[in-house]
Amino acid sequence: MLTIKEHVQIAPLTTFGIGGPARYFVDVRTEDEIRAALAWARERGLRFVVLAGKSNVLVPDEGLDALVINITSNSFSFSGTQLSADAGCNLLTLVREATKRGLGGWEKLAGIPGTMGGAVRGNAGAFGPEIKDFVISVRALSSQSGEYRDFVNRDIGFAYRDSFFKRDPQWIITRVRVKLAKADPAASVRFTEETIAERERRHIQNVRAAGSFFVNPVVPRAIQELFEREKGAPAREGRVPAGWLIEKVGLKGARVGDAVASGQHPNYLKNDGKASAKDVLALAQKIKDAVRKQFGIELQEEAVVL
Ligand SMILES: Cc1cc2nc3c(=O)[nH]c(=O)nc-3n(C[C@H](O)[C@H](O)[C@H](O)COP(=O)(O)OP(=O)(O)OC[C@H]3O[C@@H](n4cnc5c(N)ncnc54)[C@H](O)[C@@H]3O)c2cc1C
């Protein structure tokens, strides 16, 4: 039985803390509830928006004239070295539950906010590993045809912060199976907590933001070399950090209203008070214009601008 709420404030539910209300909002815990919610929206000719951990979205100031389908499914089970988890499970909770069972290998993903489904959609990663390195298969529901399909890893077309599900958003991820490695529980707990501490040290944890606002772009070799000379670090897969480009165009710390390009991590556009979505988008545009003008590079949003 669905409980559809009206005029729900979603800003407080997002890590950005920005945006107007949802016209309709429903928590869904099961596949049947997702189907029922989709049918409810369809019958009323309404758009639907899937949200989960709400750590990678910018909600518009005017809100969402739609049914927000809020994925809150949270059951999971372990079998041998495999974990099968609902899309709505919090990623850090799963990492911690795995450590208790002596399963690890993915500890560097600890502390990435959000859910398993959100992580698969954007191929979330940190400090090297990405969720794609662990996924065996993904079960998803087509909002168009109503069919369920099981996708194995190689069918998901994972790439840097990208997957089939990002490119074809008609699919709603419902369950994910991952393969982990046997680990010493105490060492795995330590590794997990060290990873979180490292994130805090680098100021990439607990920020009112949506994580990196822009994808690290692929750039011409000359710009890669400039980065490598300056930072003494290799440009991976032809990409340089968007944050470095923002710094180079002099916009580290730049502010529009209460939206600020973080001084510690300029690719985090953070809400430094009462930022509106308009402030964030104006700051993002300023950055894109400056980077295009100076480097001829077109920055693309990683955060989902709804
Ligand atoms: C402080 C901070 C630090 C971050 N650090 C990192 C980092 O180190 N690495 C990294 O990769 N990301 C990082 N992020 C970004 C974010 O945590 C990830 O993108 C995360 O995987 C998003 O998951 P979510 O559940 O919050 O998705 P949401 O924000 O709820 O949704 C994001 C998008 O995914 C879609 N979606 C969500 N669930 C499903 C589903 N079940 N099926 C289909 N589509 C779905 C939504 O429709 C939306 O388009 C960070 C964010 C913050 C705020």
The ligand as a MOL file (V3000), in Angstrom:
LIG
                    3D

  0  0  0     0  0            999 V3000
M  V30 BEGIN CTAB
M  V30 COUNTS 53 58 0 0 0
M  V30 BEGIN ATOM
M  V30 1 C 30.2900 14.9740 0.3050 0
M  V30 2 C 30.1620 14.1170 -0.9190 0
M  V30 3 C 31.2320 13.3360 -1.3310 0
M  V30 4 C 31.1210 12.5160 -2.4680 0
M  V30 5 N 32.1920 11.7600 -2.8330 0
M  V30 6 C 32.1070 10.9510 -3.9120 0
M  V30 7 C 33.1990 10.1160 -4.2900 0
M  V30 8 O 34.2340 10.0650 -3.6320 0
M  V30 9 N 33.0550 9.3460 -5.3950 0
M  V30 10 C 31.9040 9.3350 -6.1430 0
M  V30 11 O 31.8320 8.5990 -7.1390 0
M  V30 12 N 30.8480 10.1120 -5.7990 0
M  V30 13 C 30.9130 10.9120 -4.7090 0
M  V30 14 N 29.8550 11.7000 -4.3650 0
M  V30 15 C 28.6490 11.7020 -5.1960 0
M  V30 16 C 27.5830 10.7070 -4.7260 0
M  V30 17 O 27.8440 10.2580 -3.4380 0
M  V30 18 C 27.4880 9.5000 -5.6570 0
M  V30 19 O 27.1930 9.9350 -6.9580 0
M  V30 20 C 26.4350 8.4940 -5.1870 0
M  V30 21 O 26.7110 7.2580 -5.8030 0
M  V30 22 C 24.9960 8.9150 -5.5110 0
M  V30 23 O 24.0950 7.9600 -4.9440 0
M  V30 24 P 22.6800 8.3980 -4.3460 0
M  V30 25 O 22.0170 7.1870 -3.8390 0
M  V30 26 O 22.8580 9.5130 -3.3730 0
M  V30 27 O 21.9410 8.9330 -5.6420 0
M  V30 28 P 20.9180 10.1670 -5.7610 0
M  V30 29 O 21.6720 11.4400 -5.5070 0
M  V30 30 O 19.7020 9.9080 -4.9780 0
M  V30 31 O 20.5760 10.0810 -7.3150 0
M  V30 32 C 21.5600 10.3930 -8.2830 0
M  V30 33 C 21.0630 9.9110 -9.6500 0
M  V30 34 O 20.9750 8.4890 -9.6230 0
M  V30 35 C 19.6760 8.0600 -9.9720 0
M  V30 36 N 19.3660 6.8800 -9.1580 0
M  V30 37 C 19.4800 6.7220 -7.8160 0
M  V30 38 N 19.0940 5.4800 -7.4560 0
M  V30 39 C 18.7460 4.8400 -8.6040 0
M  V30 40 C 18.2430 3.5360 -8.8900 0
M  V30 41 N 18.0190 2.6360 -7.9340 0
M  V30 42 N 17.9980 3.2200 -10.1880 0
M  V30 43 C 18.2030 4.1170 -11.1760 0
M  V30 44 N 18.6590 5.3780 -10.9640 0
M  V30 45 C 18.9210 5.7200 -9.6870 0
M  V30 46 C 18.7610 9.2410 -9.6390 0
M  V30 47 O 17.5960 9.2060 -10.4550 0
M  V30 48 C 19.6620 10.4170 -9.9800 0
M  V30 49 O 19.6170 10.6630 -11.3690 0
M  V30 50 C 29.9190 12.4990 -3.2150 0
M  V30 51 C 28.8340 13.2730 -2.7730 0
M  V30 52 C 28.9490 14.0610 -1.6440 0
M  V30 53 C 27.7670 14.8540 -1.1880 0
M  V30 END ATOM
M  V30 BEGIN BOND
M  V30 1 1 1 2
M  V30 2 1 2 3
M  V30 3 2 2 52
M  V30 4 2 3 4
M  V30 5 1 4 5
M  V30 6 1 4 50
M  V30 7 2 5 6
M  V30 8 1 6 7
M  V30 9 1 6 13
M  V30 10 2 7 8
M  V30 11 1 7 9
M  V30 12 1 9 10
M  V30 13 2 10 11
M  V30 14 1 10 12
M  V30 15 2 12 13
M  V30 16 1 13 14
M  V30 17 1 14 15
M  V30 18 1 14 50
M  V30 19 1 15 16
M  V30 20 1 16 17
M  V30 21 1 16 18
M  V30 22 1 18 19
M  V30 23 1 18 20
M  V30 24 1 20 21
M  V30 25 1 20 22
M  V30 26 1 22 23
M  V30 27 1 23 24
M  V30 28 2 24 25
M  V30 29 1 24 26
M  V30 30 1 24 27
M  V30 31 1 27 28
M  V30 32 2 28 29
M  V30 33 1 28 30
M  V30 34 1 28 31
M  V30 35 1 31 32
M  V30 36 1 32 33
M  V30 37 1 33 34
M  V30 38 1 33 48
M  V30 39 1 34 35
M  V30 40 1 35 36
M  V30 41 1 35 46
M  V30 42 1 36 37
M  V30 43 1 36 45
M  V30 44 2 37 38
M  V30 45 1 38 39
M  V30 46 1 39 40
M  V30 47 2 39 45
M  V30 48 1 40 41
M  V30 49 2 40 42
M  V30 50 1 42 43
M  V30 51 2 43 44
M  V30 52 1 44 45
M  V30 53 1 46 47
M  V30 54 1 46 48
M  V30 55 1 48 49
M  V30 56 2 50 51
M  V30 57 1 51 52
M  V30 58 1 52 53
M  V30 END BOND
M  V30 END CTAB
M  END
